[in-house]
Amino acid sequence: MVAFDSSTTTLFSINYYLYKMQISPKLNNVETSIFSVMSALANKHNAINLSQGFPNFKSDQKLIDAVSKAMNSGYNQYAPMAGNLELRKAIAKKFELLYNTSYHPEVEITVTAGATQAIFTIISTFVRPGDEVIIFKPAYDCYEPAITLNGGKPITIPLKAPSYNIDWNLVEQAINDHTKMIIINTPHNPSGTTLCQTDLLKLQELTNNTNIIILSDEVYEHIIFDGAQHQSVCLFKQLKARSFITASFGKTFHNTGWKVGYTCAPKELMEAFRNVHQFNVFSVHHPTQKGLADYLAEHSHYQTLSSFYQDKRDTFLKLIKDSRFTWTPSKGTYFQVLDFSDITSEKDTDFAKRLTVEKGIASIPLSVFNTHERDDKVLRFCFAKTGDTLKMAADILNRI
């Protein structure tokens, strides 16, 4: 990770303190998350923040009212460890509706404190010292630290710009007797690309007759564009039998700060997961779970989410069509990657900082998610913003 300004000094101070105390932390020399760094820089310089992935518009008022009603109706004590059963039933119903597949709400679905907690708990449940976990870089930044913390060895396979396609020959070469897990992410953060049916079939072929667990990060499953269909691991029988799916209500319902997600897996895998989950989080905010359950009973917001965000993607790209940036339109998520190689030869981290400080717009440099910080001269911009915000951002980008 890259850090700017005071965070480097803070890291030095922490390391010096630990050195004096003769304490050796399990995660050493880990700098502040790029999301925190760029958002802090945006706040300091009053910049438009298209870096951290959060909407700047409200959730549906009906959902907010449903959570308030749940609080006022007494849902203020611990939820069941696995999650509010009504919510788990609503999740199971969604899988039947969208994917024509089933997860038993009592034994195969667990509500979590966001998808990140689910991912961390899955890795903690199964990865032991010496185990290898295949990840694809650029990768969301929570995967690798969780692997390392549990004594595992991340095996990184590069996704090369601009397509970010998986080279399955490299995956086949990387698989061995030490491979415990493969982590996939579709739609993909940070690149905005998606896996296709051929990718999932190849993954199924490579892992068939192995003990490899698949962790499929599908938090943007409802944000996929241009008529494409989300290729979930649950659509493939043999993959489903060895896979966890992690998902996020925050991404779906525009309330990332609520930190409520869930994970689905076959009964035997989920039982092992819950053995760790109960001592990690135990249970998640009950009134939010009840509110979500009631809301899902009457609304299908997620079914219109792709068109909602595709309109924002298209609006953003139309607004910057006369800029010097180049791009391939995002296939999913609410992120757009822009290539700045025609503008400057600066490192992406330096350019991102300069845009924030001097131009008033914050983004995310992709090199911080890459193997050996490979710099493809691209920045990630979040378009989950109001039309006015996108217009102001485009005005800045067009002047660069």
ABEGO torsion letter per residue (X at the ends): XBBBEAAAAAAAAAAAAAAAAGBBBABBGBBBBAAAAAAAAAAAAGBBBAABBBBABBBBAAAAAAAAAAAAAGBABBBBAAEBAAAAAAAAAAAAAAAGBBBBAAAABBBBBEAAAAAAAAAAAABBBGBBBBBBOBBBAAAAAAAAAAGBBBBBBBBBOAAGBBBAAAAAAABBAABABBBBBOBBOAAGBBBBAAAAAAAAAAABGBABBBBBBAAAAABBBGGBBBBBAAABAAAAAABBBBBBAAAAAGBAAAGBBBBBBBAAAAAAAAAAAAAAAGBBBAAAAAAAAAAAAABAAAAAAAAAAAAAAAAAAAAAAABABBBBBBABEABBBBBAAAABABBAAAAAAAAAAAAGBBBBBAAAABBGGBBAGBBBBBABBBAAAAAAAAAAAAAX
